Amino acid sequence: MTPDETSDHIIRLEMAVAHLQHELEQMHSVLLAVQGELKGTRDQISKLERRIDIVNEGGQERDINDEKPPHY
């Protein structure tokens, strides 16, 4: 391999690595966004499950902030 071929080969490798780094950064950003959406979805599911449990028990949904402490 001549010095020019070696230099060209190194340049192509560096360009490939730079491209892969860029793609990895984009995938990381997408993954963070998906994780946030997943957390929101899980929170909504948990709230719905609690509401379903309340309905199945025949009770009314209560807000703990509306309840008086036992000493009142």
PEKAVEN-V732871 format. One record per backbone hydrogen bond with DSSP energy under -0.5 kcal/mol. NH is the residue of the N-H (numbers start at 0). CO is the residue of the C=O. Records with the same first field share a line. If there is no record, write none. Layout:
NH: CO, CO
This chain:
5: 1
6: 2
7: 3
8: 4
9: 5
10: 6
11: 7
12: 8
13: 9
14: 10
15: 11
16: 12
17: 13
18: 14
19: 15
20: 16
21: 17
22: 18
23: 19
24: 20
25: 21
26: 22
27: 23
28: 24
29: 25
30: 26
31: 27
32: 28
33: 29
34: 30
35: 31
36: 32
37: 33
38: 34
39: 35
40: 36
41: 37
42: 38
43: 39
44: 40
45: 41
46: 42
47: 43
48: 44
49: 45
50: 46
51: 47
52: 48
53: 49
54: 50
55: 51
56: 52
57: 53, 54
58: 53
63: 61
65: 62
66: 62, 63
71: 68
